């Protein structure tokens, strides 16, 4: 299969790229699209055969559910079963419907995904057989225009091979999925650079299942508070064949470079035993112990660090080093989401 990249620079090019994407989606194909978080691999969320092509292209296991991107807020009622508010196997009160709606009102369109009970319109392949579905509305203008023109929800996980570093440019997608998908719409580098925050509502509280651009500090204004005694996000039950995860992006090993990655508190005390590269939080210009250095943000801005994270991991991964050393980032605000990605990337 030939993979084409279409730019959106210029009015005519943008219109042609959007039309080409919509045409392929209507034919049941998959296309890579820019979002405000990372590039997504999109297909008709209501067509099981089209969704199966996402799993095939990514090499993604079927037990890992997908995020569904809605065209607009009207689709929330069509995909969510508010009469059966059961989230993550915990019964919640009717008031939680209002809390879910407040979350959507506050953060949509934007990088917040909400896990909610699904209606039968959502195929089981999308949700890995769970009775819940993860939904959001993207704020990216190109993705928004395409999903609205398509007129139905799109399933769209990150456009990379399963478990690998998420793509933040069209070139990253091309490097990962060349020959496996027909079209990549090039919308330039993504804004946030890490995947959306995923939350669920239960027992009148907001639980963060995956950290992302919508931080716990921002969620506190809606009703978030740490939940004591809750099982950590991730695998909630096991069966004999494979783990069943409660939401996308929950496997302990994810977003990983091919090169081993180790997180350290202080690179200054690190003793190199081979050809190493450094992903630094505190600004570093030169250090003879490291073959290459990437500073996440020279000004130590967490937004900039998040936007650079996956790009720099890819650059260091391409250098054929023995080890990538990643300096621990502060855990406040967006730093918690960056650290989450580093932990999963370093999981053996």
Secondary structure, 3 states (H helix, E strand, C coil): CCCEEEECCCHHHHHHHHHHHHHHHHCCCCEEECCCCCCEEEEECCCHHHHHHHHHHHCCCCCCCCEEECCCCHHHHHHECCCCCEECCEECCCHHHHHHHHHHHHHCCCCEEEEEEECCCCCHHHHCCCCEEEEECCCCHHHHHHHHHHCCCEEEEECCCCCECCCCCHHHHHHHHCCCCCEEEECCCCCCCCCCEEEEEECCEEEEEECCCCCHHHHCCCCCCCCCCCCCCCEEEECCCCEEECCCCCCCCCCECCCCEEEECCHHHCCCCCCEEEEECCCCCCCCCEEEEEECCCCCCHHHHHHHHHHHHHHHHCCCCCEEEEECCCCCCCHHHHHHHHHHHHCC
